[in-house]
Amino acid sequence: MEREQLREMRDSAVNLELDMDEEDRVILLVSRASALFAVTQKKILRLRSPDELDPDLEHATAPWEQSVVLSLGAADPVVARTIIQTTKLLETVFAKTSDHFRLLSDISWETMNSLVSLRFIKERLEKQINETIETVSSDLAAYTEGQSPKPIPPIENYDIEFRAFVNEAKRCLDSISGLFPVLSALKFDMLDDSYNQRFGRGHFHKAQAWVEKTRGKDSPLAQMLASDQRWIGTWIAMRIAIEHPTKDKNIETLNFALEANRNIRLPTWRFRHPSFDMDRPQNLLEVFEICIDNLLKFYEDLQLALLDGHLPPMMEIIIEEIPVESRELALPLRYSFSTTLAK
């Protein structure tokens, strides 16, 4: 078969049966640089075309490739509130072919991947903790009484998991910070290296200084960033302490232990730093859950706050927050969007 004929055949419409059960359905199709992605209620599929698998046109029967890149779909709150909610928001403001749409969509995928990774780490630790609690509870006396009680099974790879969580939290913040150079440039041709240098990945103090200068210290966005700087700065400082520990700036993870009073101490951690009052043992799972929730809400709210100026003068966007109890189980979005004529 001639290559031109093969190219024409591949350019024609395709009918592809997706690997999904009868109860599942496609919520969103997203074309990205690496492949076509199908977001269903239960998972995310990556679809690669014959041209992507066989760019040199060597095989006439090159198949479409399907792979599950994430076993979570639109019914998962993180997936719904990142890539799907962002797509719905962008569709009200930008053309799908625009560079703004593409870049902001990419940021939503990076943010989703980080948030899911953080949750996986938390769930792995939580599973181990619960299993150890169950084991010890079944024979509590053996682990707490006598001169030589049985050693409490420790959480495996605790230091590594903790380090991975902190690094991923910083990576998530870096991704979210990408909203500033993209959305601060009202015209895409303004988005050059100077914009990236002005903000820097993860440098929210630079972003806050820019917001205060351009919108004023009392603007809602400036106040939002000021209130979020505390927890953002904490995780950034923790990441630095892990990478460059010193005597007065370091993190210590504390595994299961039997204390002198024969009480069992659950896994905790502490952060020694002159700027933070966190040198006492800190709750592990609760802090991780708060971090994930803060990152997701910060990403959502920052997008909305930075959209000013991107709508035509005669249009305005209507943003409604959906109460938790009213969110659809199949697609638990936090916000709904629509546009109307400006008054």
C-alpha positions in Angstrom: 0.0 0.0 0.0 1.3 3.4 -0.9 2.1 5.7 2.0 -0.2 8.4 0.7 -3.1 6.0 0.6 -2.3 4.8 4.1 -2.1 8.4 5.3 -5.5 9.2 3.7 -7.0 6.1 5.3 -5.7 7.0 8.7 -7.0 10.6 8.3 -10.5 9.3 7.9 -13.1 9.0 10.7 -12.5 6.2 13.1 -14.9 4.1 15.2 -13.2 2.9 18.3 -14.7 0.7 21.0 -13.4 1.8 24.4 -12.4 -0.6 27.2 -15.2 0.2 29.6 -18.1 -1.7 31.2 -21.8 -1.1 30.4 -22.3 1.1 33.5 -19.5 3.4 32.6 -19.7 6.4 30.2 -17.4 8.9 28.6 -17.6 12.4 30.3 -14.8 14.2 28.5 -12.5 13.7 25.5 -9.2 15.7 25.7 -6.6 15.9 23.0 -3.2 16.5 24.4 0.3 16.6 22.9 1.0 13.0 23.9 -2.3 11.4 23.0 -6.1 11.5 23.1 -7.5 11.0 26.6 -11.0 9.7 27.4 -12.2 10.6 30.9 -15.0 8.2 31.9 -16.9 8.1 35.2 -14.5 5.3 36.5 -11.1 5.9 34.8 -9.0 7.8 32.4 -8.0 6.1 29.2 -5.1 7.1 26.9 -5.7 6.5 23.2 -2.8 6.5 20.8 -3.5 6.6 17.1 -1.7 4.5 14.4 0.2 7.7 13.4 1.5 8.0 16.9 2.5 4.4 17.2 3.8 4.1 13.6 4.9 7.6 12.6 7.0 6.2 9.7 4.0 4.5 8.1 5.7 1.1 8.1 2.7 -1.0 9.0 -0.7 -0.7 7.3 -2.5 -2.5 10.3 -1.0 -0.4 13.1 -3.7 -0.6 15.8 -5.1 2.1 18.1 -3.6 1.6 21.6 -5.7 1.9 24.7 -4.2 2.1 28.2 -5.6 3.0 31.6 -3.5 5.9 32.9 -5.6 6.4 36.1 -8.1 4.0 37.7 -10.1 7.1 38.8 -12.6 8.9 36.7 -15.1 11.8 36.8 -16.8 10.4 39.8 -13.7 11.1 41.8 -13.7 14.7 43.4 -10.1 15.4 42.5 -10.6 14.5 38.8 -13.9 16.3 38.6 -12.6 19.5 40.2 -9.4 19.7 38.2 -9.4 18.6 34.6 -13.2 18.6 34.1 -14.2 21.7 36.1 -11.3 23.6 34.5 -12.4 22.5 31.0 -15.9 23.8 31.7 -14.5 27.1 33.0 -12.2 27.6 30.0 -15.0 26.8 27.6 -16.8 29.9 28.8 -13.8 32.2 28.3 -11.3 30.9 25.7 -11.5 29.2 22.3 -10.5 25.5 22.5 -7.8 26.2 19.9 -6.3 29.0 21.9 -2.9 28.8 23.6 -4.5 29.9 26.9 -6.9 27.0 26.7 -4.0 24.5 26.0 -1.7 25.8 28.7 -4.3 26.0 31.4 -5.6 22.6 30.5 -2.1 21.2 30.9 -1.8 22.9 34.3 -5.0 21.2 35.4 -3.6 17.8 34.4 -0.4 18.4 36.3 -2.3 19.5 39.4 -4.6 16.5 39.2 -1.6 14.1 39.0 0.0 15.7 42.0 -3.2 15.6 44.1 -3.9 12.0 43.2 -0.3 11.1 44.1 -0.6 12.8 47.4 -3.8 11.0 48.2 -2.2 7.6 47.2 0.7 8.3 49.7 -1.8 9.2 52.5 -3.9 6.1 51.8 -0.8 3.8 51.8 0.2 5.1 55.2 -3.3 5.0 56.5 -3.7 1.4 55.5 -0.5 0.4 57.3 -1.5 2.3 60.4 -4.9 0.7 60.6 -3.5 -2.8 60.0 -1.0 -2.2 62.9 -3.7 -0.9 65.2 -5.8 -4.0 64.4 -2.8 -6.3 65.1 -1.9 -4.7 68.4 -5.5 -4.4 69.5 -6.1 -8.1 69.1 -3.4 -8.8 71.7 -2.9 -5.5 73.5 -1.3 -7.0 76.7 1.4 -8.7 74.7 2.5 -5.4 73.2 2.2 -3.2 76.4 2.8 -5.3 79.5 5.8 -7.0 81.1 9.5 -6.3 81.0 9.8 -7.3 77.3 6.6 -6.6 75.4 6.4 -7.6 71.8 7.7 -4.9 69.4 5.0 -2.9 67.7 5.1 -3.5 63.9 6.5 -0.2 62.4 5.2 1.6 59.4 7.5 0.5 56.5 9.3 3.2 54.4 7.8 5.9 56.6 10.6 8.4 56.0 10.5 7.8 52.2 6.7 8.2 52.1 6.8 11.4 54.1 9.6 12.8 51.9 7.6 11.9 48.8 4.5 13.6 50.2 6.4 16.9 50.9 8.1 16.9 47.5 4.9 16.2 45.7 3.1 19.0 47.6 5.8 21.4 46.4 5.5 20.1 42.9 1.8 20.7 43.0 2.4 24.3 44.2 4.8 24.7 41.3 2.1 23.6 38.9 -0.5 25.9 40.4 1.9 28.9 40.2 1.9 28.4 36.4 -1.5 30.1 36.4 0.1 33.5 37.1 2.2 33.9 33.9 -0.6 32.5 31.7 -3.5 34.5 33.1 -1.7 37.7 33.9 -0.9 38.1 30.2 -4.2 39.3 28.8 -2.8 38.8 25.3 -0.9 35.6 24.6 1.8 37.4 22.7 2.7 39.1 26.0 3.6 35.7 27.5 7.3 35.7 27.0 10.3 34.8 29.2 10.0 38.0 31.2 6.6 36.8 32.5 8.1 33.5 33.7 11.0 35.2 35.3 8.8 37.7 37.0 6.9 35.0 38.9 9.0 31.8 38.9 7.7 28.4 39.7 6.3 28.2 43.2 7.4 31.7 44.1 4.1 32.9 45.5 5.8 35.8 47.3 6.7 37.3 43.9 3.1 36.7 42.7 1.8 38.4 45.8 4.0 41.4 45.3 2.8 41.7 41.7 -0.8 41.5 42.7 -0.4 44.1 45.4 1.3 46.4 42.9 -1.2 45.9 40.1 -4.5 45.4 42.0 -3.7 46.9 45.4 -3.1 45.4 48.8 -6.8 45.4 49.7 -7.9 43.6 46.5 -9.6 40.2 47.1 -6.7 38.4 45.3 -4.0 40.1 47.4 -5.9 39.2 50.6 -6.4 35.7 49.4 -2.7 35.2 48.7 -1.8 36.8 52.0 -4.0 34.4 54.0 -2.7 31.4 52.1 1.0 32.3 52.4 1.3 30.8 55.8 0.4 27.2 54.9 2.1 27.5 51.5 5.3 28.8 53.2 5.2 26.0 55.7 5.3 23.3 53.0 8.0 25.1 51.1 10.1 25.4 54.2 9.5 21.7 55.0 10.7 20.8 51.5 13.9 22.9 52.0 14.5 21.3 55.4 14.3 17.8 53.9 16.6 18.7 51.0 19.0 20.8 53.2 18.6 19.8 56.9 20.4 21.8 59.5 20.6 21.6 63.3 17.7 24.1 63.8 15.8 23.3 60.5 14.9 19.7 60.1 12.1 17.2 60.0 11.9 14.0 62.2 9.4 11.2 61.6 8.3 9.3 64.7 7.0 5.7 64.1 4.8 3.6 66.4 6.3 3.4 69.9 5.5 2.2 73.4 5.9 5.2 75.8 7.0 5.0 79.4 3.5 5.1 80.7 2.7 2.1 78.4 0.5 4.0 76.1 1.1 3.4 72.4 2.1 6.4 70.4 0.8 6.6 66.8 3.0 7.7 64.0 3.7 11.4 64.1 6.3 13.9 62.9 7.8 17.2 64.0 9.3 20.1 62.2 12.1 22.0 63.9 12.3 25.6 62.5 12.7 29.0 64.2 9.8 30.4 62.2 7.3 27.7 63.0 5.9 26.3 66.3 5.9 22.7 65.1 8.6 21.0 67.2 6.0 19.0 69.1 4.7 15.8 67.5 2.2 16.6 64.8 -0.8 14.5 63.6 0.1 12.7 60.4 -3.0 11.8 58.5 -5.0 14.8 59.5 -2.2 17.2 58.3 -1.9 15.3 55.0 -5.7 15.5 54.4 -5.7 19.3 55.2 -2.8 19.8 52.8 -4.6 18.0 49.9 -7.8 19.9 50.6 -5.9 23.3 50.8 -4.1 22.6 47.5 -7.3 21.7 45.6 -9.3 24.7 46.9 -6.3 27.1 46.2 -6.0 25.8 42.7 -9.8 26.3 42.0 -10.0 29.7 43.6 -6.9 31.1 42.1 -8.1 30.3 38.6 -11.3 32.3 39.2 -9.5 35.2 40.8 -7.1 35.5 37.8 -9.8 35.5 35.1 -10.4 39.2 35.3 -10.0 40.9 32.0 -10.2 37.9 29.8 -13.9 38.1 29.0 -15.2 40.6 26.4 -16.3 43.9 28.0 -20.0 43.2 27.3 -19.9 39.7 29.0 -19.6 38.5 32.5 -19.2 35.1 34.0 -21.6 33.7 36.6 -19.9 31.4 39.1 -22.0 29.4 41.5 -20.6 27.2 44.3 -22.5 23.9 44.6 -23.1 22.9 48.2 -21.3 19.6 49.1 -24.6 17.8 49.8 -25.9 18.9 46.3 -23.0 17.7 44.2 -23.6 14.9 41.8 -22.1 11.5 42.8 -21.2 10.9 39.1 -19.6 14.3 38.7 -18.9 16.1 42.0 -18.0 19.6 40.7 -17.5 22.4 43.2 -18.5 25.2 40.8 -20.8 25.7 37.9 -20.2 28.4 35.2 -22.3 30.4 32.8 -22.0 33.7 30.9 -24.4 36.5 30.6 -24.5 40.1 29.2 -22.9 42.6 31.5 -25.2 45.0 33.2 
